Amino acid sequence: MSDDFAISVRGITKRFGARTVVDNFDMDVPRGSIYGFLGPNGSGKTTTIRIMCGLLTADGGDGSCLGYDIRTQSARIKENVGYMTQRFSLYEDLTIRENLDFVARMYRMKGRRAAVEHALEDLGLADRAGQLAGTLSGGWKQRLALAACMLHKPALLLLDEPTAGVDPKARRDFWDEIRRLSAAGVTVLVSTHYMDEAVQCDYIAYIAYGKKLIAGPSHEIPAMIGLHTWRVQGPDLSALEAELRATPGVEQVARFGAVLHVSGTDAAALEAVAKAGMARGLHRWQKKDAELEEAFIYLMASASDNFSRDDAPEVKAGAAA
Amino acid sequence: MIGFSLGRFWAVLAKEFVQMRRDRLTFGMMVGIPIFQLLLFGFAINTDPHHLPTLVEIVDDGPLTRAVLAGMETSEYFAFVGRVDGIEAGERALRDGTANFVVVVPQGFERDVVRGRSPEILVSADASDPVAVGSAMSALSGILERAIEQTLSGALATAPATPAPFSITLHRQFNPEQVSSVNTVPGLLAVILAMTMVLITAVAIVRETERGTMESLIATPVRPFEVMLGKILPYVFVGYVQTAVFLIAADLLFDVPFLGSHWAFFLGFNLYIVVNLALGFLISTLVRTQMQAMQASFFTILPTILLSGFMFPFAGMPGWAQALGTAIPATHYLRLVRKVMLKGATMADITGDMAAIGVILAVVVLFAMLRYRQTLD
């Protein structure tokens, strides 16, 4: 496996009973990058992350994580990876300092006390170190959890929906921190539902029902899908939106504030629709490059079309950061 | 164990103690349950009841009758609460529970005794609760015999009944006064430890899984063995505290003797604590939530109380129930504690019980190991 990749796995498969949760999954995460892991609920993101850090054993496939074999060297991987779970999973009945101290002891850190004090200073929680972790607000809990999994200075961070249920301000602060870490050379694999978070990633993989649908550098994703988009502005967009949805050649209409993004994969057909619209003179039509937002909405729609199931995919369209 | 880190084990242990200290309810339960049970079982339960309400129907009065009644009263088993007239009144009293016994002295009793016609005194007992009236009934014939013998002294001592060709000497060993608490209290140690050790261990381990902290924990380099040991050892300490509370109470409140070897007691209760912790650990591998852990633990407590010989005599149970009882650690520990405390047993006397607990421990540990997973699979 190449040293350029923090994670490089091939053909990862995981079954729970008769259900295949992760199906023949490949992934290469370049060192030092922020790698976004996207997909609807229940698509196998958490399972994949757990396999990477040795919490689950894969039924098939192999690969390496930080140069260690994910099947046989999970002990070494655990020493060098920071894993932040979806749920707050520090001890609510321990104080902030006790939690950090406990984690530091688990990694047998040298200079433990200094590291804990340092982390407390960084968090700005030094004067509240004696407070029980359970009494913190959602945003603080998540910052504490991040500090805890960064305590042993891991080379790779695995973040499983770290910002679920956290307010927008706290999310922005959190992502500032992620970018700072990434700049310092830490590789970050982060799973998320939020599109405004996805656009901040260097690379993206989209997974649905255990299968990888697409992966690549984030700026190339729209081109990889081959999506063309027109931007529409003008009065009474709701009526136009309904009309366009029924128009052949238009595969997707998404509303962003006071504009519509009208997309399709057939450039010629879409252009014809645009021309007709311009001829009416009511709205302003502008051709634009397809962006990640449209690409994700398109991916989500196709994922739910391909696999119509009860647990319909859910993606939250967050406000662009 | 390869890669075992004393530091990590110690950290888990310390964390567990801190959590235990902050969880007031559980901590209170660990100390409160033994004390509460000791007081209830020790003071409230008595299988040898005295002063049972008794009615008399005296048709023939005389010195013999008075001697018989006085003898019954001084035995303290019977407390005369009044007189009745006629069989029906007596039966009604038994039925509605105002009396446990009705004694009928028949017409011409005095005369018939003197003439050697061996008249019959009728004692009707409410046997719907055999335990309540049992001791009094078995004491009855001795009481009457003595009372009549003493009164029939002197001239009236016509040929007393020919003496039996042999006599029985009864030694009530180990608990001569048949004090219930002497029997119940040592048995309680077995029940208290079983109740709290199994429950607390199972809940403490499942709590990590339920709250999601187990996931972060096993994502660190910590070894499963370190987690297991660090989580279980604090509860061994709890077991020690409970046993200490128990021993002090047994001595100060109930005057339960401690005749046997202290070493035998110490080894026995350590083994017993370990087997209960292992059982709690096994339960924790079978359930997903603290609620389920609690229910499963209570499921083990019922047979521990009923089939171990704690509440009801083991020898009185049918074969299948005895077989079930034999599989319960409390059955063997109960015998061990009673032997050591009441009968003065030493190491040599308890090897059989220790071996039995050892076998149960081996089976429980085997199952627990088969069920235990290092990963989240």
Interface residues (C-beta under 8 A of the other chain):
Chain A: R50 C53 G54 L55 L56 T57 A75 K78 E79 V81 Y83 T85 R87 F88 S89 L90 Y91 E92 D93 L94 E98 F102 V103 R105 M106 Y107 R108 A148 C149
Chain B: G3 S5 G7 R8 W10 A11 K15 V18 Q19 R22 D23 R211 G212 T213 E215 S216 L217 I218 A219 T220 P221 V222 T375 L376 D377
